[in-house]
Amino acid sequence: MAAVGADSDLAEAVRPSHSISEASRRPGYPPNGGVDRMIVGYIRTRDPDTSHFTRTR
């Protein structure tokens, strides 16, 4: 069993998502700031394609 936040889980969550929030919901993580920070950390260190993310701010 993979650890929570395993790179493969996060890659699969980020690839089809349009936001950090959506990426955190896809694998079923609870909606909270810690999960968002984990995903942002993954994006910063692994640099997956996020050009498809939509900007809402």
N, C-alpha and C positions, 0 to 999 in steps of 0.2 A: 504494500500500500504506500502510495506517494505521500510525502509530507504536505501539509497545507501550504499552499503557495509554491508548490513545485513548478519549475520553469515550464514544463510541458502543459500543466493546467493553465498557467497564466498566458502562455502563448496561444492556446486554444481559445481562451476567453477574450484576449485583446484582438485577435485577427478579425473576427466578424463584427466587433462592437463599434459603436460610434461615439463612445464616451468612456471615461474612467468609471462612472457609475454603472453603466451597462456592463462593462467588463467585470465588475465586482459581482453583479447579479447572476451572470451566466453560469458560473460553477456552483452557485448556491451559497456563497459566503454571506454572512449577515451584513446588512447595510450599516456600516459604521466607518468612522474616519481612519481607524487602524487598517482596515482592508484597503481603503483608497490609497493610503500611504504606501502599503505593500505593493500595490499595482504601479503606482508612480515610480517607486524605487526600481521595480522590474523594468519599466520602460526606460528609465534613465541609464540603467546598467547594461541592458541587453539590446537596446535600440531597435525594437521591432517597428515595422511600418505603422505609423499612426496617421498618415496623410488622409485617411478616410474618416477620422474623428471630426465631428462637427463642433463648431465653436458656439457656445451659447452666451458668453459674457460680452 
